[in-house]
Amino acid sequence: MRISELSTRAGVPVATIKYYLREKLLPEGERTSPTQASYGVAHVQRLGVIRALVDAGVGLAGVRKVVGVLEEPPANPYDLLGAANAAVTPAVAADIDLTVATALLERMGGNGEKCFPDQVAAVAHALAGLDRAGFTVPERVMEAYLVHLSAIAEAELAATPDTSIEDAVRYVVLGTALVEPLILALRRVAEQIAASRRFGVTSGE
């Protein structure tokens, strides 16, 4: 298909497609003449991933990371998961203390040295914020977090598409960028439901 048809099928303006081509985020089409190229289904799929990332708030640097994974996919799903998540994980200070965060990961059955550094640092950053505020998560609550988040992770991984690298990356990245707000919203609703059971209060009272 020509670039105009690619634009129509992907729902992306021609000017934007040309920008992605210049930035090497989208692979070149097959040249049919010095000024024209032909594009295929793979280009439509790649544009879908790029637009989903952009719409989810991922910056150009993050998009480049994901595209790098698509161009040279890791040898195993573990590295793919880490690379995709890294694209949407904000950077934190490199010198942050990882001791407490690593201990939590070990309680979840993980190994801090085998987890991706950005993810461990993000946990440490969140814990440091709690510490600065003088807030301590009660042990029973922390244990519940670790147990149930592990179960959520297992369920999510079991549902990861195996149809293509693009589908897997899209699922992981959008699951991180778009589903996390849903999880937070459901947590608040669950707390309200639990409070109504505990204190015998019905909605609206």
C-alpha positions in Angstrom: 0.0 0.0 0.0 1.1 3.6 -0.5 1.6 6.0 2.3 -1.8 7.6 1.9 -3.5 4.2 2.3 -1.2 3.4 5.3 -2.4 6.7 6.8 -6.0 5.8 6.3 -5.7 2.2 7.7 -3.6 3.2 10.7 -5.5 6.4 11.4 -2.2 8.4 11.5 -1.7 11.5 9.4 0.8 11.3 6.5 2.9 14.0 8.0 3.2 12.1 11.3 4.1 8.9 9.4 6.9 10.8 7.6 8.1 12.1 11.0 8.3 8.6 12.4 10.2 7.5 9.3 12.7 10.3 9.7 13.1 9.4 13.4 13.7 5.7 12.5 10.7 4.7 14.7 9.0 3.2 11.6 11.0 1.0 9.2 11.3 2.2 5.6 8.9 0.8 3.1 9.9 -1.2 0.0 11.0 1.3 -2.7 8.9 1.2 -5.8 10.5 4.3 -7.3 12.9 7.0 -6.3 10.1 8.9 -4.6 7.6 6.2 -3.6 7.5 3.2 -1.3 5.1 0.4 -0.6 4.1 -0.4 3.0 2.6 -3.6 4.5 0.6 -4.9 7.5 3.7 -4.8 9.7 3.8 -1.0 9.2 0.2 -0.7 10.3 0.9 -2.8 13.4 4.0 -0.8 14.2 2.1 2.5 13.9 -0.5 1.1 16.2 2.1 0.4 18.9 3.7 3.8 18.5 0.4 5.7 18.7 -0.7 3.6 21.7 2.6 4.5 23.5 2.2 8.2 22.6 -1.5 8.3 23.7 -0.5 6.7 27.0 2.0 9.5 27.6 5.2 7.8 26.7 7.8 10.2 25.5 10.0 9.9 22.4 12.8 8.4 24.4 10.5 5.7 25.7 9.1 5.0 22.3 12.7 4.5 21.0 13.3 2.0 23.7 10.2 0.0 22.7 11.1 0.2 19.0 14.5 -1.0 19.8 13.0 -4.1 21.4 10.8 -4.6 18.3 13.8 -4.3 16.0 16.0 -6.6 18.1 13.8 -8.6 20.4 15.4 -10.2 23.5 16.0 -13.9 23.4 13.5 -14.6 26.2 10.2 -13.1 27.5 11.7 -12.0 30.7 14.0 -9.5 29.0 11.1 -8.4 26.7 9.0 -7.7 29.8 11.8 -5.7 31.4 12.5 -3.7 28.3 8.9 -2.8 27.7 8.3 -1.8 31.3 11.5 0.3 31.3 10.0 2.4 28.5 7.2 3.7 30.9 9.1 3.7 34.2 10.2 7.2 35.2 13.9 7.7 35.9 14.9 8.1 39.6 18.1 9.1 41.3 20.9 6.6 40.6 22.3 6.8 44.1 19.1 5.8 46.0 19.4 3.2 48.7 17.9 -0.1 47.4 18.3 -2.1 50.6 14.6 -2.0 51.8 13.3 -2.3 48.3 15.4 -5.4 47.6 14.2 -7.0 50.8 10.6 -6.6 49.7 11.3 -8.1 46.3 12.9 -11.1 48.1 9.7 -11.5 50.2 7.8 -11.8 46.9 10.1 -14.6 45.8 12.4 -12.5 43.7 16.0 -11.6 43.6 17.0 -7.9 43.6 20.0 -8.6 41.5 18.0 -10.3 38.8 15.3 -7.6 38.7 15.6 -4.7 36.4 17.4 -1.8 38.1 14.9 0.9 37.1 12.1 -1.1 38.6 13.9 -1.7 41.9 14.8 2.0 42.0 11.2 2.9 41.5 10.2 0.8 44.5 13.0 2.4 46.6 11.9 5.9 45.5 8.3 5.2 46.6 9.5 3.8 50.0 11.7 6.9 50.4 8.7 9.1 49.9 6.7 7.3 52.6 9.7 7.6 54.9 10.0 11.3 54.3 6.3 11.7 55.2 6.8 9.7 58.4 4.3 7.1 57.2 4.9 3.3 57.8 2.8 0.7 56.0 1.6 -1.7 58.7 3.2 -5.2 58.3 -0.2 -6.9 57.8 -1.0 -4.5 55.0 2.4 -4.8 53.4 2.1 -8.6 53.4 -1.3 -8.3 51.7 0.3 -6.0 49.1 3.0 -8.5 48.3 0.8 -11.5 48.2 -2.0 -10.0 46.0 0.3 -8.1 43.7 2.2 -11.3 43.1 -1.1 -13.0 42.1 -2.0 -10.1 39.8 1.4 -10.3 38.1 1.0 -14.0 37.6 -2.5 -13.5 36.1 -1.3 -10.7 33.8 1.7 -12.7 32.5 -0.5 -15.7 31.8 -2.6 -13.5 29.6 0.3 -12.0 27.7 -0.3 -12.5 23.9 2.1 -14.9 22.2 0.8 -14.0 18.6 3.7 -11.5 17.9 6.3 -9.4 19.6 4.3 -6.3 18.8 1.2 -7.7 20.5 3.2 -8.7 23.6 4.9 -5.3 23.9 1.6 -3.5 23.3 0.0 -5.6 26.1 2.8 -5.0 28.6 3.3 -1.3 27.9 -0.4 -0.4 27.8 -1.0 -2.7 30.7 1.5 -0.6 32.7 0.5 2.8 31.4 -3.3 2.4 31.3 -4.3 -0.4 33.7 -2.4 1.0 36.7 -4.9 3.9 37.1 -7.7 1.3 36.9 -6.1 -0.7 39.7 -5.8 2.4 41.9 -9.4 3.3 41.2 -10.6 -0.2 42.0 -8.5 -0.2 45.2 -10.3 2.9 46.4 -13.7 1.4 45.6 -12.7 -1.8 47.3 -11.8 0.2 50.4 -15.2 1.9 50.4 -16.9 -1.5 50.1 -14.8 -3.0 52.9 -15.5 0.0 55.1 -19.3 -0.3 54.5 -19.1 -4.0 55.6 -16.9 -3.3 58.6 -18.9 -0.3 59.9 -22.3 -1.2 58.6 -22.7 1.9 56.4 -24.5 1.8 53.2 -23.6 3.9 50.2 -24.8 7.5 50.4 -25.3 7.5 54.2 
